[in-house]
Amino acid sequence: MGYLFTSESVSEGHPDKVADQISDALVDRFLAYDPQSKTACETMVTTGQVVVVGEVKSKAYVDVPEVARQVINKIGYTKSEYQFDASSCGILSALHEQSEDINRGVDGAAQVDPMNQGAGDQGMMFGYACKDTDSYMPLPLDLSHRLLLALAEIRREGKEMTYLRPDSKSQVTVEYDDNGNPLRIHTIVISTQHDEFLPDDKAMLDQIYADVKNILLPRVFNADAKIKALLDDKLILWVNPTGKFVIGGPHGDSGLTGRKIIVDTYGGKGAHGGGAFSGKDPSKVDRSAAYAARHIAKNLVAAGVADEMLIQVSYAIGVAEPVNIYVNTYGKSNVAISDGEIAQKVAEIFDLRPKAIEERLQLRKPIYTETAAYGHFGREPQKITKHFRSRYEGDIDIEVELFTWEKLDYVDKVKTAFGL
């Protein structure tokens, strides 16, 4: 008998994602002007208020309110009626210097050999990949992200569904067969913030439902024949199931950095070590090692080692070498060795010391704002030039490559190592 599996996503206007984006925009600003910056920034947003806390070690000066307002404006909170807008919200910065004790563990050994830079914290990190989609991501999460990306596009175009506001959520349930292959899309849930409709609430709900069905869904599913084939007449569609959704964003609910870690990763598939990503520079292995683990899992699955794979790595604070590497292929391995032996080969192919990860994936560049909404994984690598303006540090342009951990650049090395 098959089974159902569900994942959700939230839009860039969701209060937790507003917080994540502000935190990562600050990371990018510090790294842009001082690539060796150490940051651990967390943000809280609520009605008319932003609070930024954390610790930083950097030679750069960053105007925290300016960065926060730029992020809020780009998301689309630009009207006073939202009771949270870029121009008028209060912004409190409580950033302070990084603890010398933490810095000693990270940089102490690196003074002798830069490659011995210690892990910025203890903990375990996971990476996952499967063959559900061309991006090697689980289908329910992939679709949840696609729906909200398309909804944001429609909102910004301003031609259809002109009542849309920035806050929204999606949820997709997929039916799988006994072997874990997607059979059909079972249920879709869309909740989207909207302008006030007066005086007829029922007409409002009917219009939003019709627009989701006739505008949003075709935009997503007509673009991918493989995904469209999973739709049938049995699809259950829920749109704003509670009714009105006028009050939203940070006014409707407070937001905190790091509160959407499952949305950020694999939608509940595989596993999660518990550490958030946003607001952290790459010396924090919560972030960098999770990216490295995804890079490993994706390349091994793409190389044919297994059809599904979970990678775990763990670290002790201040120690460069990982404590362990664990592999689980869920019984879907295509090679005649154990998962433990696969883990040994992973250790031989991939250098998992924090500094090596930073260099291999080019993580000491300002690449993080783009990760802070719609998932850190399953996105296409992209080279862009980012422009930074600062009245204190001057204007600079920096060429970066986004989502380097999604590159399939180790497939040939993996095939050679495994004799594939």
N, C-alpha and C positions, 0 to 999 in steps of 0.2 A: 504494500500500500504506500502511495506517495505521501507527501507532506506539504504544508504551507509554511512559508517563511516571510517575515515582514521587516522592512527597514523604513526609516524616516529621514527626512532632511528638513532644514530650516533655511530661510532666505537670508540675504545680507542685512535685511531690515529687522530680523528677529533680535530682541534685546541682547541675548547672549552673544550673537554674532557681531552686533555693533561693538560690544566690549572686546571681542577677539580681534576685530579689525583695527581698533584703536591701539591695542597692545602691540600688534605686529607692525603697524605703521611706525610706532616708536622704535621698535627693533630696527626696522629698515633705515630710519633717519640716523640712528646712532651708528649703524654699520656703514652707511654711505660716507660719513665724515670721519669715522675711525673704525676700520675693519676689525680691529682687535677688541672692540667693545664687548663687555660682558653685561648682559641685561636679563632681568627677571621682572617684567612689568605686568601688573594685573590691573584690570579696569572694572569698575562698577558703574552702571548707568541706571537712572531712574527718572521720574518726572523732572524735567528741566535741569538735570544734574549729571555730571561726570566726575568720578573720583578715580585717580590713577595712583597706585601704590607700587612699591617694589624697590629693588636695589640695582644700581648701575655702577659699572666701572668704565669710564670712557674719557677720552680727551676732548670729545665733541660737546658742544652746548646745544641742547634741543629745546625749542619753545613748545612745551607740551600742549598748551591750549591751542596754539596754531595748528599743530598736527591733528589734534582731536577734531577741531572744527572742519578741517579739510576732509577727513574721513566721513563725518556725519553729513556734510553737504553732498559728497559723492554718492552716498547711499540713497539720499533723497529726502532726508528729514529737513525740509526747507520752509515749512509753514508753521506759524505759531499755533494754529489750531491742533497740531499734533501734540502740543504741550511738551515737545522735545524737539528743538530745532537748532541748526548749526550756529545761527547768529546770536541767539539769546541764552542758550543753556549755560549754567555755571560750571566751571571746570576747576577742580582742586587737584593739585599735584603734590603727592607726598613721597616722591622718589628720594632715595638716599643712597649713600655709597655702599658698594658690595662688601659683605663681611670679609675681613682679612683672613679669617679661618677658612672660609670657603675658597677664597682666591689662592691661599697657600696650597691647598690640595690640588687645584687645577693647574696652576702655573709653576709650582715648586720644582717638580722633576723636569719640566720643559726647559728650565734655564740651562740644564746640562745637555739635553737632547730634545728638540722641539717635538719629536714624534712620541715622546713619553708623557706628553700632556695628559694629566689625570682626568678621569670622568668627573663631570660637575656634580654628580649625585649618584647615590646607589639606586637600584631599581631594576625592573625587567621591562623589556620592550618587545613588541611583536610586529611581524610583517606577515602579510597574507596575500595569496594570489590564487585564482581559479580560472576555469575556462568558460564561465558564464557569458562573458562579453569579450569583445576585441581588446578592451583595456585590461583584461584579466581581473576585473572587479566583480563582486557579487551583483547580480542583476537587480534585486530590489532596491539597493542603495543607488546604483547607477541611474535607474529610472527616476528615483526620487530627486536626485540632483538635477537631472535633465529637465524635469517638469518645472522646477523653480527657476532654473536659468532661463527657460523660455518665458516664464511668467514675468521675470524681471526685464527681459527684452521687450515684451509687449508693453509693460509699464513705461519704459523709457522712450519707446517709439511714439507713444501718445496718440495713436490712431485708432486703436480698438481697446475695449475694456478701460476706458479713460477714467474710471472711478477707482482704479487700483491704488493702494497705498503700499509702503515698503515692506510691511511685516507679512510673512506667509509661512506656511508649513505644508509639507507633503508626506504621504505615506503610501508605500506600495507593497502589496502582498502577492507573491508569486507561488504558483503550484509547481512542485517538482515531482519527478517520478522516483522510483525506488533507488535509482542509481545517481540521483542528484542532478538530473538534467531538467532544465526549465521546460514546462509543458504549456503553461498559459499564465497570463496576468489575471489574477483572481479579483483583487480589490484595489482601487485607487481612492485615496482621501486627499482632498485639497481644501485647506483653510486659508483664505486670503483676506487681509485687511482691505477695507473699502471706504469710500466717501459715504456720508449720510444719504440715505434714500428716503425722501418724505413724499407723501405720508404713508405709502403702502409697503410694508416690510415684505409681504409675500411676493409682490412683483419684483422687489429687489432680489430676493433669493432665487426666484425663477430665472431672472436674467443672468445672474452670476453662474447658476448651474448650466444654463444653455451656452454661455460663453466659454466656460471651461470645456464643455463637451465638444463644441463646434469650432472653437478657435485654438485653445491651448492644446488639447490632446492631438488634433491633426498636425499641429506644428511639430510636436515631438515625435509622433509615431510614423508620420508619412515620410520622414527623413531617413528612416532605417527600416528596410524591408524585413530584416530578420526579426526585429522587435515587433513590427506591425503584425507579423504572422502569429504572434503570441496573443493577440487580441481576438476575442470572440464575443458573441451576443450575451454570454453569461457574465460579462464584466460587471462588477458592482462598483458604482461610482458615488462617493459621498462628497458633497461640496458644502463647506461651511455648516457642518451638521449641528452646531449649537445655535445657528441663526445669525443675527447681526454680528459683525466684527469691525466696528468702527473704531473703538478704542483699542489701540495696539501699540507696538513698539515699546520703548522704555517707559512710557506713561501707563501702558496696560500691565506691564510686568517688569520688575527689575531684571537687569542682565549682568552676568559675571563672566569674566574670562575663564575658559576651560570647562564650561559646564555642558558642552556639546561634543565630548570626546568620541562618542560612538558615531555621531554624524561625521566627524572629522576623519574617521578611519574606515571601518568595513561594515558599518550598519549592524553590528552584532554578530557577524560571521567571524570565524577564527577566534581571536582573543584580543584583549587590551590590557596593557600593564598598569593603567590607571593614571599615568602622568599626562598632563595637558601639554600642548605644543605652543600655542600662541603666547607671545610675550617673551620667549626664551631665545637667547642666542645659541649657536650650535655647540658650544661647550657643554650645554645641558643635554645629556644623552637621552633624556625623555624625548627629545625632539630628533636629534641627529641619528641616534641608533635606530629609532623607529623608521626613519626614512631609509637607512641602510638595510634594515631587515626587509622592508617592502621591495627594495631594489634587488635583493638576493632572491626573494621568493618569486618575483615576477620573471627574472631572468632564468631561473631554474624551471619554472613551469613552461615558459616560452621555448626553452631548449628541449623539452620533452622528458625531463627527469620524472615529473609527476603531473597529474591533471589538476591537483589541488595541493597546496602546501602552506603550512604555518611554520614560521621561523621565530624562535625566541632567543634573545641575547640578554645577558644581565651584567651589571657592573657593580664594583665597590667604589665609593667616592674617593677620588685622588689616585686611583689605579688605572693604568692605561689599558691593559689587556682585559678582555671580558672574562667574567667568572665562568660563564658557560655559553654554549651554543646548542640549541635543541631544535630538532626538525620533526614535524608530524605530517605525513603524507596521506593520512586518513584512509589507508589501504588502497590508494590510487597511484602508487609508485610504478614507474615503467622501467626501473632498473633492478638488477638482481642483487641488490645489497640492502642492508637494513637502514632504517631511518637514522640510527646512530652513526653508521658509516657515512651516510650522506652528510651528516653534520660535520664529521671529520674533514670531508672534502671541502665543505663550505669554508672551514677555517683555513684551509690551504689556499683557496682561490681568493678570498676576500679578507683584506686587512681591516679588522674591526676596532682598532685603536681610535679613540675620538679624533685625534689630529688627522689620521689617515682618512677617516670618513669625511671630515671637513674638506680635505683637499680633493678627494675623489669626486665628491658631489658638488664641489664649489659652493660651500655653504657659508662662507664668510663674505657674502655679497648681499645687498638689500633685495632679497627675493621673497620675502615672507608675507607682505600684505596680500598678495594674490592667492595665498593658500588659505586665508582666514575665513573664506565662505565657499560653500559648495564642495568641500572635501579637499584633503591634502593629497589624495591618491586617485589614480585613474585619469589624470589630466595629461594632455599632450605637452611634452617639453617644447619650450618656445624661447627664442632669443629676441630680446627687446632692449631698447634704450630707455632708462628711467631718468627723469629729470627731477632734481631736488632743488628747492629754493629755500634760502635761509638768509635773513637780514644780518645774522651774526657770522655765519660761516661762508657765505657766498653761494652762488648757484653752480651746480655741477651736473654733468650727464654721465651716467654709468651704464655700460653694456653688461647685461646679465643674461643668464639662461635659467628660465623658470622650470621647476619640476624635473630636475636632472635625475632624480631617483626613479623616474618613470622610463628612462632610456633602456633599451634592450642592447646595451653595448657589451655585455659579458656573455651573450648567448654562445658565441663561437668558443670562448674559453671554457665554458661549462660543458659543451658538447665534447670537446677534446678531453677534458678531465674525466668525464663519465663514459667515454668511448661511444658516443652516440653519433 
